[in-house]
Amino acid sequence: MRIFHSALQLGYHLFRILLPLLVGLGHWLLKTSPGFVLQSNAGLHSPASSASSSASAWRQRVQIHQVLRRVLLPTTAILIVLVLWQIAYSRPGANLPTPLQVWQDTWDPLIKDPFFDYGGNAKGLFWQIWASLRRVFIGFALAGLVGVVGGMIIGVNRWLYEALDPIFQVLRTVPPLAWLPISLAAFRDANPSAIFVIFITALWPILINTVAGVQRIPQDYRNVARIVRMSGWKYFFKIVFPATVPYIFTGLRIGVGLSWLAIVAAEMLIGGVGIGFFIWDAWNSSRISEIILALIYVGMVGLLLDRITAWIGSLVVAEDR
């Protein structure tokens, strides 16, 4: 009976949170639908345009249905998972807190005010994630620059590729955290050591994908460049780079995901402000609810980074085509 009451309570809170969002989405879809405009402007169109207007309205209804499906299906799946989680851990003595317990434990101040700053490591989740993102941005930017430029140079030179490829294949299998002691010994500081771990983790997928893209340039392109006596720089910017762009963004997308994974693990060891150390500090203090909340934030930020990289890549590849 207690488990059933707990599940009902969770459903009630989720309903209060999600209902205004779904209602607002429905109003927005209705206002942006051509069918709404057609009904409000009835009589202004000639009979000749009624067929095309009906077809346009039908296509818009299909698009609205697809949007609702993409929103409602994941929302339903999340609700089911939360309810099952609530039921599974509502018994006394459970090892993990329920979703309601997580909400109650972390509401004030982590959810209520993610921007608080009490000095030292006592900062809100926004500042914890922001510190991690800054390290990821620096390390990933360096890896992108070295990986793209180095990959193109190695890809066009077969002798250089055959000399370095065995070294790359060995180094890329080294786990990211195995580089941390070496970086700490080299830099003698936690922050550049974490950035180096990000750099070395993101470098290999970017470099290897760029090399693969250069090596897969059609032979016809190379033959045309020789026939017209294209200069080296012109060959690079007109043929090599455009043909390699899809491979580059594939490597960048893999690299940014690995970077976010590596920084969370590295920060657990180096300490300081960052979401990784926040999770480790919460574990040492047995604050399991804070760990669960931080994991949700980590997953959302990782998804956002992946989608942003994929979106930029789609724009660049579309323009290139």
Disulfide bonds with the S-S distance in Angstrom:
none
